[in-house]
Amino acid sequence: MLALLGGALLTSAIVLFAATADVTLTLAYVLGLTVLMLAVFAVDRVRSAPAGQAVAAPDWSVTVAAIEEADTAIAITDRANRLVCANRSFVAAFGAGSAPPSLPLGRAGLEAMTRLAREAWRDGAAALDELAGRDERDAWSVSAVRAGRGEDHLIWRFRALEDQSSRTLDDLDLRGPFGQMLSRAGIETAITTANGVIRSVSTGFAERAVGDEAATLAGQDFVSVLRSDERDRIYFAREGRGGTPQTLIDVPLVDPEEYAGIGPDESTSLMLLVDSGVGIGSGWDGSSQAGVAQLDALLAQLPLGLAMTDRDGRFLFGNDAFLRSVEREGRGLPAFPTDLVVREDKAALSDAVRRHGRGPATSGNMAVRLISQPEEPVSLGLAGVRGLGEAAVLLSLADSSEENQLKRQVAQATKMQAVGQLAGGVAHDFNNVLTAIIGTCDLMLLRHTPGDSDYDDIQQIRANSNRAASLTRQLLAFSRQQTLRPEILQLPDVVSEVGPLIKRLLGEKISYFVQHDRDLGAVRADPQQLEQVIMNLAVNARDAIQSNVPGGAGRISLLTRSLQAKDVIQLGSEILPAADYTVLIVQDTGGGIPPHVLPKLFEPFFTTKELGKGTGLGLSTAYGIVKQSGGFIFADNVSDADGKIVGARFTIYFPVHHGEAPRRREPKAQTVSSDWSAGGKVLLVEDEDMVRAVAERALSRAGYEVTACPGGEEGLSAIAEGGEFDLIVSDVVMPGMDGPAMVRAIRKQRPDIPVLFMSGYAEEQLRKDIDIPDMHFIPKPFSVAAIGDKVAAVMQEAKSAEGAG
């Protein structure tokens, strides 16, 4: 038995020395335990122990007491990786049922712990700099050392690594150096919830509030530890009126990055109780700047924008967050706070600063508009400060630049959507007018020949009408309501097609550079519309070079790039979805785009060109075509090595078309076969009188028997009364019963009758919304010849289908 006790004593001594590395403690432990063992042995000799008594298991309680450390989790395991003993920190972190290396960790953590254990058994010691815990914010540094008699135990040490990125504003350690520094300066601090419940206090606050600096006061009402007198002066309740009056400053702890989404119940505040008799205000005569420097150093640690003025409203200092909020980084503060706001708010701010600086200690908020952000009011907090000499008013301003930027983006998107809807509606109505004008001109030209006195005038009217029709097409392109003929194509092919025309437009002083990436993915777009986009961007770049560069010399570059989904993720764009893209870049050396112009660049009718030299629809048309093709377009400036803006860059992202590219469809010949005798009965439904009259005359001249109706109800009645028609020609959007509703009702009686819709909207969108079989389409505005040829083609197709059936 003595041998067993001696072995246990030796083993525990070795383990204790390995765990603490303290020779004095180990010797004291050995001597004390030896005396205890001798006393036990003596008693055991006096008593007669029963024969065959089993030897007790080793007692690890002393070892557990020795390894108890607050900041380190320690565990001891045997050869079988069984937990022999552990301190409270280990049990709190990993649980009593876990033993290294099998801890509740992820797969990577378990593999790292297994390797660490294997190296420790092999080499006697091993360490791991960082081990991720169960929570992504937890991390540990781990070491393992062999110990014990026969070195058959492992001593594990886990030290928590502080995660600075996960700390929030309301996690300020007031009981640490920060709070102690403020207490020495005469400022006691506490963090409270929005309901005024204390979350944490500094040691100085606890000492003055309850007389015990170790008290946390968590869960108590903040106002319960304070009292006020008839003059509204604030005291600690424990000190009473015999104490020093305090000035209370409420600093909301709001992270600027989370400001937009934080709720009122989630907010916390840093309460500053400034002693009016001691601290940084002592002996401050106003001429010395030492107090300002001390206060600046203290409050500069807070992310909230803070500044202080004297009693006359002159700035004394402002921290970096305040300078960022008013966009004066690197320039410093002006003389007065009123120099930061617009002219209309100067008087109100001046009165507020004077009132808080000269009256009793009060606090409040007011909305002001900064010169740097005149369209976005911000909330400026003001608090009167007493006991700080010349310092009188504390100003607080949250950095809401990201919130304001988000608001502007939402407003811009809403405005663009509204303008797009308006442009589409205007273009649709204008197309009806142009259809009547162009059709009437065509009918008049049938009665006049070249050489007549009116022939040239009619041609001029028709030419101007066609020019107006091109403007409506641009409006429809911006509002994404035009008819596209998308094909599967390669961007270099389109650039090559439009290249010769661009060179002729640029002239001799502007060089044209093209570079294509390898392995570009195919895209799905309308080649004619894509050529229009490239031409618009090239012409704008040419005009910028000729206007801004002396001599009009410069360079325009067209580049194509391949962008994979993983690269898109690295860009971190909130607009561009993760996918494979083929990118088209148009870049120039025209001096760049002014910052105030960038947000309005793609708005319709916005132009920086001189009056009469631009409609303002070029870039808006490009924007609409790209968006309707499923792509994205961005504009920014290009800078040289010195940071100077030298040109503009437009970047267009087209999603890569995956899969086999279909064969390009050849356009059908719009000719009438020799056996087509023309003629037939046509039901014409159109609510616009001018368009209906032109279409009726055009079809009648082509040999059709036309029944014209001003609305869907009248067209349905014509069928119900027994009218036999070979074709229905109808407008889509009409008051009352529209064209698609009328056709669906007619198809119940005549399911085989063909339909030709007339509309100024996009054919693809109409087909998605209408979904009527055997439907044909002619866009407005159309000429007399165009509607005649289209009706003939539809009638011929219907006759061919009937013959084949």
GIUR-V313458 format. One record per pair of residues at least 6 apart in sequence whose C-alpha atoms are under 7 Angstrom apart, sorted by sequence separation. I is the first residue (numbers start at 1). J is the second residue. If there is no record, write none. Layout:
{{I	J} {I	J}}
//
This chain:
{{17	23} {77	83} {78	84} {120	126} {132	138} {133	139} {146	152} {147	153} {182	188} {192	198} {193	199} {206	212} {207	213} {228	234} {235	241} {309	315} {310	316} {323	329} {356	362} {385	391} {386	392} {449	455} {476	482} {546	552} {626	632} {639	645} {640	646} {686	692} {700	706} {709	715} {732	738} {733	739} {67	74} {76	83} {77	84} {119	126} {132	139} {146	153} {147	154} {191	198} {192	199} {206	213} {227	234} {228	235} {284	291} {308	315} {309	316} {369	376} {385	392} {448	455} {545	552} {607	614} {626	633} {638	645} {639	646} {732	739} {76	84} {102	110} {131	139} {132	140} {146	154} {147	155} {191	199} {226	234} {227	235} {235	243} {308	316} {338	346} {369	377} {384	392} {385	393} {545	553} {637	645} {638	646} {731	739} {732	740} {17	26} {76	85} {94	103} {101	110} {130	139} {131	140} {145	154} {146	155} {191	200} {204	213} {206	215} {226	235} {227	236} {235	244} {308	317} {368	377} {369	378} {384	393} {385	394} {473	482} {503	512} {545	554} {569	578} {607	616} {638	647} {730	739} {16	26} {75	85} {76	86} {94	104} {116	126} {130	140} {131	141} {144	154} {145	155} {179	189} {190	200} {191	201} {203	213} {206	216} {226	236} {227	237} {235	245} {281	291} {307	317} {308	318} {367	377} {368	378} {383	393} {384	394} {445	455} {568	578} {605	615} {606	616} {623	633} {637	647} {638	648} {696	706} {75	86} {116	127} {130	141} {144	155} {145	156} {190	201} {203	214} {225	236} {226	237} {234	245} {235	246} {280	291} {307	318} {338	349} {367	378} {368	379} {382	393} {383	394} {605	616} {637	648} {638	649} {74	86} {75	87} {101	113} {129	141} {144	156} {189	201} {190	202} {225	237} {233	245} {234	246} {306	318} {307	319} {338	350} {367	379} {368	380} {382	394} {383	395} {604	616} {605	617} {636	648} {637	649} {696	708} {13	26} {74	87} {101	114} {128	141} {129	142} {143	156} {144	157} {189	202} {234	247} {306	319} {366	379} {367	380} {382	395} {565	578} {604	617} {636	649} {73	87} {128	142} {143	157} {188	202} {253	267} {305	319} {365	379} {366	380} {381	395} {382	396} {565	579} {635	649} {636	650} {763	777} {75	90} {127	142} {128	143} {142	157} {143	158} {201	216} {253	268} {307	322} {365	380} {366	381} {380	395} {381	396} {564	579} {565	580} {635	650} {73	89} {74	90} {83	99} {101	117} {127	143} {142	158} {188	204} {189	205} {200	216} {209	225} {252	268} {253	269} {305	321} {306	322} {365	381} {380	396} {381	397} {564	580} {604	620} {634	650} {635	651} {13	30} {72	89} {73	90} {82	99} {126	143} {127	144} {141	158} {142	159} {188	205} {200	217} {252	269} {253	270} {304	321} {305	322} {364	381} {365	382} {380	397} {441	458} {563	580} {564	581} {602	619} {603	620} {633	650} {634	651} {81	99} {126	144} {140	158} {141	159} {200	218} {251	269} {252	270} {303	321} {364	382} {379	397} {563	581} {602	620} {633	651} {634	652} {68	87} {70	89} {81	100} {125	144} {126	145} {140	159} {141	160} {198	217} {199	218} {250	269} {251	270} {300	319} {363	382} {364	383} {562	581} {563	582} {633	652} {755	774} {756	775} {757	776} {758	777} {759	778} {760	779} {67	87} {68	88} {125	145} {140	160} {141	161} {198	218} {199	219} {250	270} {251	271} {299	319} {300	320} {305	325} {315	335} {363	383} {562	582} {563	583} {632	652} {633	653} {754	774} {755	775} {756	776} {757	777} {758	778} {759	779} {760	780} {64	85} {124	145} {125	146} {139	160} {140	161} {183	204} {198	219} {250	271} {296	317} {314	335} {315	336} {362	383} {363	384} {441	462} {561	582} {562	583} {602	623} {631	652} {632	653} {754	775} {755	776} {756	777} {757	778} {758	779} {759	780} {64	86} {109	131} {124	146} {139	161} {180	202} {197	219} {198	220} {249	271} {250	272} {314	336} {315	337} {362	384} {561	583} {631	653} {632	654} {682	704} {684	706} {758	780} {64	87} {109	132} {179	202} {197	220} {198	221} {248	271} {249	272} {296	319} {313	336} {345	368} {361	384} {560	583} {561	584} {631	654} {681	704} {682	705} {683	706} {684	707} {685	708} {686	709} {687	710} {711	734} {120	144} {197	221} {198	222} {248	272} {249	273} {292	316} {345	369} {361	385} {438	462} {492	516} {560	584} {630	654} {631	655} {679	703} {680	704} {681	705} {682	706} {683	707} {684	708} {685	709} {686	710} {687	711} {713	737} {120	145} {121	146} {196	221} {197	222} {248	273} {292	317} {361	386} {559	584} {560	585} {678	703} {679	704} {680	705} {681	706} {682	707} {683	708} {684	709} {685	710} {686	711} {712	737} {732	757} {120	146} {137	163} {175	201} {196	222} {247	273} {248	274} {559	585} {685	711} {712	738} {716	742} {727	753} {728	754} {729	755} {730	756} {731	757} {732	758} {174	201} {175	202} {209	236} {246	273} {247	274} {341	368} {342	369} {356	383} {357	384} {438	465} {558	585} {559	586} {685	712} {712	739} {726	753} {727	754} {728	755} {729	756} {730	757} {731	758} {732	759} {105	133} {106	134} {174	202} {175	203} {208	236} {209	237} {210	238} {246	274} {247	275} {341	369} {342	370} {356	384} {558	586} {727	755} {728	756} {729	757} {730	758} {731	759} {105	134} {137	166} {209	238} {246	275} {247	276} {341	370} {342	371} {557	586} {558	587} {104	134} {245	275} {246	276} {340	370} {341	371} {557	587} {685	715} {712	742} {716	746} {740	770} {244	275} {245	276} {340	371} {434	465} {556	587} {557	588} {244	276} {342	374} {490	522} {556	588} {244	277} {489	522} {490	523} {494	527} {498	531} {502	535} {555	588} {556	589} {488	522} {489	523} {555	589} {357	392} {434	469} {488	523} {489	524} {554	589} {357	393} {488	524} {506	542} {356	393} {487	524} {488	525} {494	531} {486	524} {487	525} {486	525} {487	526} {313	353} {353	393} {486	526} {313	354} {485	526} {549	590} {312	354} {484	526} {520	562} {548	590} {683	725} {311	354} {509	552} {510	553} {511	554} {512	555} {513	556} {514	557} {515	558} {516	559} {517	560} {548	591} {682	725} {326	370} {509	553} {510	554} {511	555} {512	556} {513	557} {514	558} {515	559} {516	560} {517	561} {545	589} {593	637} {681	725} {682	726} {683	727} {684	728} {685	729} {686	730} {754	798} {327	372} {427	472} {509	554} {510	555} {511	556} {512	557} {513	558} {514	559} {515	560} {516	561} {517	562} {545	590} {592	637} {681	726} {682	727} {683	728} {684	729} {685	730} {686	731} {311	357} {326	372} {544	590} {680	726} {681	727} {682	728} {683	729} {684	730} {685	731} {16	63} {311	358} {541	588} {682	729} {687	734} {19	67} {427	475} {427	476} {537	586} {541	590} {8	58} {12	63} {424	475} {423	475} {424	476} {423	476} {592	645} {591	645} {592	646} {424	479} {591	646} {592	647} {593	648} {423	479} {590	646} {591	647} {592	648} {424	481} {589	646} {590	647} {591	648} {420	478} {421	479} {589	647} {590	648} {420	479} {588	647} {589	648} {588	648} {521	582} {587	648} {588	649} {520	582} {587	649} {586	649} {587	650} {585	649} {586	650} {585	650} {586	651} {585	651} {584	651} {585	652} {583	651} {584	652} {583	652} {584	653} {194	264} {583	653} {194	265} {582	653} {583	654} {325	397} {581	653} {582	654} {79	152} {194	267} {325	398} {581	654} {582	655} {78	152} {79	153} {193	267} {194	268} {325	399} {581	655} {582	656} {78	153} {193	268} {322	397} {580	655} {581	656} {77	153} {78	154} {192	268} {193	269} {580	656} {76	153} {77	154} {191	268} {192	269} {76	154} {77	155} {191	269} {192	270} {76	155} {191	270} {311	390} {75	155} {76	156} {190	270} {191	271} {310	390} {311	391} {75	156} {189	270} {190	271} {310	391} {311	392} {74	156} {75	157} {189	271} {190	272} {309	391} {310	392} {536	618} {74	157} {170	253} {189	272} {308	391} {309	392} {310	393} {536	619} {73	157} {74	158} {169	253} {188	272} {189	273} {309	393} {72	157} {73	158} {187	272} {188	273} {308	393} {309	394} {72	158} {73	159} {169	255} {187	273} {188	274} {308	394} {698	784} {702	788} {72	159} {187	274} {307	394} {308	395} {71	159} {186	274} {187	275} {306	394} {307	395} {186	275} {306	395} {307	396} {533	622} {699	788} {306	396} {698	788} {305	396} {306	397} {186	278} {304	396} {305	397} {186	279} {304	397} {305	398} {185	279} {186	280} {304	398} {305	399} {184	279} {185	280} {529	625} {170	268} {286	389} {285	389} {286	390} {525	629} {284	389} {281	387} {281	388} {281	389} {276	386} {277	387} {276	387} {678	792} {672	792} {676	796} {672	793} {670	793} {18	147} {523	654} {15	147} {523	655} {14	147} {15	148} {523	656} {524	657} {14	148} {249	383} {522	656} {523	657} {521	656} {522	657} {521	657} {11	148} {11	149} {247	385} {247	386} {256	398} {478	620} {256	399} {260	403} {474	617} {478	621} {256	400} {477	621} {480	624} {478	623} {479	624} {480	625} {475	621} {478	624} {474	621} {477	624} {478	625} {477	625} {480	628} {488	661} {416	603} {436	690} {440	694} {436	691} {439	694} {435	691} {436	694} {432	691} {482	761} {483	762} {481	761} {482	762} {483	763} {481	762} {483	764} {431	760} {428	760} {428	761} {442	783} {442	784} {439	783} {435	780} {438	783} {439	784} {435	781} {434	781} {435	782} {432	780} {431	780} {432	781} {431	781}}
//
